[in-house]
Amino acid sequence: EDKIVRELFVGNTTPDMTEQGLREFLGKAMEQVGLSAGAGNPILACRLSGKFAFVELRSKEETAAALNLNNIPYLSTQLRVGRPSKYTGPLTPHGNWEDILQKYISGELQLPSQGGSGAADLAAGQAAHLAAATGAADVAAPAEPVGPATNVVVLANMLGPDDLSSDADYEDILEDTKEECAQFGSLKDVVIPRIGEPGEGKIFLEYMGTEHAAAAIRGLQGRTFDGRKVEAKYFDPEKFAAKDYNA
C-alpha cells in the first residue's frame, strides 16, 4: 500500500526516451528546484511502457512534491505528471512546472543553496490557497466551455495518424488515456474508435459526474501532445450511450 502513494504516472512519453534518462532528468529537476527532501535522486525506479511511464519515489512527501513537475518540457514534448488511476488517497494540491519557474524568476522561490527551502513547501501554500477558494475551483466551468455541461468529454487532436495502426498501439493508447485522464476524477469508460469507425481520431471520456468532466476539460484543453494542441469539449451523453460518436 505504501508503494501506491509513492508512485506517479508520467504521460506523453516518446519512443526516444529511456527509463534511465527519464529517471535522471526528473530526479535532477527535483533536486535543482528543491522538490527533493534529501541528497541524491529521489526517484528510485522508472517503468516505461509506450507513451507513458510510472516512477517510484523514496517518500510520500517527495511524491506529492513531484506533482509540481507536471508539464515539464523534455525532448521536445511536455510530460504529464499525476497520480495513477489506482490511487485512492486524498487530493494533493499542486501547481505545474510553469508555476515553479515563475516563482523562481520572481524571487518568491529561494533554492536551498540560496538559504531558502526550495519548492518543498509549495504544497502547503497551494493547500491553503485551495482552502481559501472554498473548493470552487473543483467545480468551476472550463475556461472555454462548449455546449451544456455533461459527464462525457470528447478529445480531438490527441491522436496521430499512426497511433492506432496496430492492436498493440491501440492497447497502449487506451491504457495511457485511462491513466492520464483518471487523475481528473472518477473515470467510468474510455472509448477510442478504431480506424474506419465513426468518430475516428477522437477520444471519448465518460466520467461519473459533470465536475470530473469539467476538470478534464480544464486540464486537457490546449495541452500539447506530440506537437498537437488538444481540443476538449463536452459531448452529448445520449449520443455516447447510443454509440453515435459523430460530433
C-alpha positions as CSV (number, residue, x, y, z in Angstrom):
1,E,0.0,0.0,0.0
2,D,2.9,2.4,0.7
3,K,4.1,2.0,-2.9
4,I,0.8,3.3,-4.2
5,V,1.3,6.7,-2.5
6,R,4.9,6.8,-3.7
7,E,4.2,6.2,-7.4
8,L,3.3,8.7,-10.1
9,F,2.1,8.3,-13.7
10,V,4.1,10.1,-16.4
11,G,2.2,10.6,-19.7
12,N,3.2,11.9,-23.1
13,T,6.4,10.0,-23.3
14,T,8.0,9.3,-26.7
15,P,9.9,6.4,-28.2
16,D,13.3,8.1,-27.9
17,M,13.0,8.2,-24.1
18,T,14.7,5.6,-21.9
19,E,13.9,4.6,-18.3
20,Q,17.3,5.7,-17.1
21,G,17.2,9.0,-19.0
22,L,13.7,9.8,-17.7
23,R,14.6,8.9,-14.1
24,E,17.7,11.0,-14.2
25,F,16.0,14.0,-15.8
26,L,13.1,14.2,-13.5
27,G,15.3,13.5,-10.4
28,K,17.7,16.2,-11.4
29,A,14.9,18.7,-12.0
30,M,13.5,17.9,-8.5
31,E,16.9,18.4,-6.9
32,Q,17.6,21.7,-8.8
33,V,14.4,23.4,-7.5
34,G,14.3,21.9,-4.0
35,L,11.5,19.4,-4.6
36,S,13.6,16.7,-3.1
37,A,13.9,16.3,0.7
38,G,17.4,14.9,0.8
39,A,20.6,14.2,-1.1
40,G,20.6,12.0,-4.2
41,N,18.0,11.2,-6.8
42,P,14.5,10.9,-5.1
43,I,13.3,8.7,-7.9
44,L,14.0,5.1,-7.1
45,A,12.7,3.4,-10.3
46,C,11.1,4.1,-13.6
47,R,9.0,1.7,-15.8
48,L,8.5,2.9,-19.3
49,S,5.7,1.5,-21.5
50,G,5.0,3.1,-24.8
51,K,3.5,6.5,-24.4
52,F,3.5,6.5,-20.6
53,A,5.7,5.6,-17.6
54,F,5.5,5.1,-13.9
55,V,8.1,6.4,-11.5
56,E,8.5,5.3,-7.9
57,L,9.9,7.8,-5.3
58,R,11.5,7.2,-2.0
59,S,9.0,9.1,0.2
60,K,5.3,10.1,0.0
61,E,6.3,13.7,0.7
62,E,8.6,13.8,-2.3
63,T,5.9,12.1,-4.4
64,A,3.5,14.9,-3.5
65,A,6.1,17.5,-4.3
66,A,6.9,15.8,-7.7
67,L,3.4,16.6,-8.9
68,N,4.7,20.1,-9.5
69,L,6.7,18.7,-12.4
70,N,3.5,18.5,-14.4
71,N,4.0,20.0,-17.9
72,I,7.8,20.0,-17.6
73,P,9.4,20.0,-21.2
74,Y,11.6,17.1,-22.1
75,L,12.9,16.0,-25.5
76,S,10.5,18.3,-27.5
77,T,7.4,17.4,-25.6
78,Q,5.6,18.2,-22.3
79,L,5.4,15.5,-19.8
80,R,2.1,15.0,-17.9
81,V,2.8,14.0,-14.2
82,G,-0.1,12.9,-12.0
83,R,-1.4,10.2,-9.6
84,P,-2.0,6.8,-11.2
85,S,-5.6,5.7,-11.6
86,K,-5.3,3.1,-8.8
87,Y,-4.5,5.9,-6.3
88,T,-7.5,6.4,-4.0
89,G,-6.0,8.8,-1.4
90,P,-6.9,12.5,-0.8
91,L,-6.5,15.2,-3.4
92,T,-3.0,16.6,-3.4
93,P,-2.9,20.4,-4.2
94,H,-0.1,21.2,-6.6
95,G,1.0,23.5,-9.3
96,N,2.7,22.9,-12.7
97,W,6.3,23.3,-13.8
98,E,5.4,26.8,-15.1
99,D,4.4,27.8,-11.6
100,I,7.8,26.7,-10.2
101,L,9.7,28.6,-12.9
102,Q,7.6,31.8,-12.4
103,K,8.2,31.7,-8.6
104,Y,11.9,31.2,-9.1
105,I,12.2,34.0,-11.6
106,S,10.2,36.4,-9.4
107,G,12.4,35.6,-6.4
108,E,9.5,34.1,-4.5
109,L,11.2,30.7,-4.6
110,Q,14.6,30.6,-2.9
111,L,16.6,27.4,-3.5
112,P,18.3,25.6,-0.6
113,S,21.6,26.7,-2.0
114,Q,20.4,30.3,-1.6
115,G,19.3,29.8,2.0
116,G,15.7,29.1,1.2
117,S,13.5,25.9,1.5
118,G,13.1,25.5,-2.3
119,A,9.9,24.2,-3.7
120,A,9.3,21.7,-0.9
121,D,6.9,24.0,0.9
122,L,4.8,24.8,-2.2
123,A,2.2,22.1,-1.4
124,A,1.4,23.8,1.9
125,G,0.8,27.1,0.2
126,Q,-1.2,25.5,-2.5
127,A,-3.3,23.7,0.0
128,A,-4.0,27.0,1.8
129,H,-5.0,28.6,-1.5
130,L,-7.3,25.7,-2.3
131,A,-9.0,26.0,1.1
132,A,-9.4,29.8,0.6
133,A,-11.1,29.2,-2.6
134,T,-13.7,27.0,-0.7
135,G,-13.4,24.3,-3.2
136,A,-14.9,26.4,-6.0
137,A,-12.1,25.5,-8.4
138,D,-13.0,21.9,-8.3
139,V,-16.4,22.5,-9.9
140,A,-15.8,25.7,-11.9
141,A,-16.7,25.6,-15.6
142,P,-13.8,25.2,-18.1
143,A,-12.2,28.3,-19.5
144,E,-13.8,27.7,-22.9
145,P,-17.0,25.7,-22.4
146,V,-18.6,24.3,-25.5
147,G,-22.2,23.4,-25.1
148,P,-24.1,22.4,-21.9
149,A,-22.1,20.6,-19.1
150,T,-22.3,16.8,-19.3
151,N,-20.3,13.9,-17.9
152,V,-18.9,13.0,-21.3
153,V,-15.9,14.6,-22.9
154,V,-14.6,14.3,-26.5
155,L,-11.0,15.0,-27.2
156,A,-9.7,15.9,-30.7
157,N,-6.1,16.2,-32.0
158,M,-4.8,13.9,-29.2
159,L,-4.1,11.1,-31.7
160,G,-1.7,10.9,-34.6
161,P,-2.3,9.1,-37.9
162,D,-0.2,6.1,-36.9
163,D,-1.3,5.8,-33.2
164,L,-3.9,3.2,-33.9
165,S,-2.2,1.3,-36.7
166,S,-1.8,-1.9,-34.8
167,D,-3.6,-3.7,-31.9
168,A,-0.5,-3.2,-29.7
169,D,-0.5,0.5,-30.4
170,Y,-4.2,0.7,-29.7
171,E,-3.9,-1.0,-26.3
172,D,-1.0,1.3,-25.4
173,I,-3.0,4.4,-26.2
174,L,-6.1,3.1,-24.4
175,E,-4.1,2.3,-21.2
176,D,-2.2,5.6,-21.5
177,T,-5.5,7.5,-21.8
178,K,-7.1,5.8,-18.8
179,E,-4.1,6.6,-16.6
180,E,-3.8,10.1,-17.9
181,C,-7.5,11.1,-17.6
182,A,-8.3,9.3,-14.4
183,Q,-6.4,12.0,-12.5
184,F,-9.2,14.4,-13.2
185,G,-11.9,12.4,-11.5
186,S,-13.8,9.0,-11.4
187,L,-13.5,7.7,-15.0
188,K,-16.3,5.3,-15.9
189,D,-15.4,4.5,-19.5
190,V,-13.0,5.4,-22.3
191,V,-13.9,4.9,-26.0
192,I,-11.4,5.2,-28.8
193,P,-13.0,4.4,-32.2
194,R,-10.7,2.3,-34.5
195,I,-9.6,3.3,-37.9
196,G,-12.6,3.5,-40.3
197,E,-15.2,3.7,-37.5
198,P,-17.4,6.7,-36.7
199,G,-15.5,9.2,-34.5
200,E,-12.1,8.0,-35.8
201,G,-9.3,10.2,-34.5
202,K,-11.3,11.2,-31.3
203,I,-11.2,10.0,-27.8
204,F,-14.4,9.9,-25.6
205,L,-14.3,10.0,-21.8
206,E,-17.2,9.2,-19.6
207,Y,-16.9,10.4,-16.0
208,M,-19.1,9.7,-13.0
209,G,-20.0,13.4,-12.7
210,T,-20.0,16.7,-14.6
211,E,-17.5,18.2,-12.2
212,H,-15.0,15.5,-13.2
213,A,-15.6,16.2,-16.9
214,A,-15.1,19.9,-16.3
215,A,-11.8,19.2,-14.6
216,A,-10.7,17.1,-17.6
217,I,-11.5,19.9,-20.0
218,R,-9.7,22.4,-17.9
219,G,-6.7,20.1,-17.7
220,L,-6.5,19.0,-21.3
221,Q,-7.8,21.9,-23.4
222,G,-4.9,23.5,-25.2
223,R,-2.3,21.0,-24.0
224,T,0.3,19.7,-26.4
225,F,0.7,16.0,-27.2
226,D,3.4,15.1,-29.7
227,G,3.3,18.6,-31.1
228,R,-0.6,18.6,-31.5
229,K,-2.8,21.0,-29.5
230,V,-5.6,19.1,-27.9
231,E,-9.3,20.3,-28.2
232,A,-11.5,19.2,-25.3
233,K,-15.3,19.8,-25.1
234,Y,-18.5,18.3,-23.7
235,F,-20.3,15.6,-25.6
236,D,-23.9,14.5,-25.6
237,P,-24.3,11.6,-23.2
238,E,-27.3,10.2,-25.1
239,K,-25.3,10.0,-28.3
240,F,-22.5,8.4,-26.3
241,A,-24.8,5.8,-24.8
242,A,-26.1,5.1,-28.3
243,K,-22.5,4.8,-29.6
244,D,-23.2,7.6,-32.0
245,Y,-19.7,9.1,-32.0
246,N,-20.2,11.7,-34.8
247,A,-19.6,15.0,-33.1
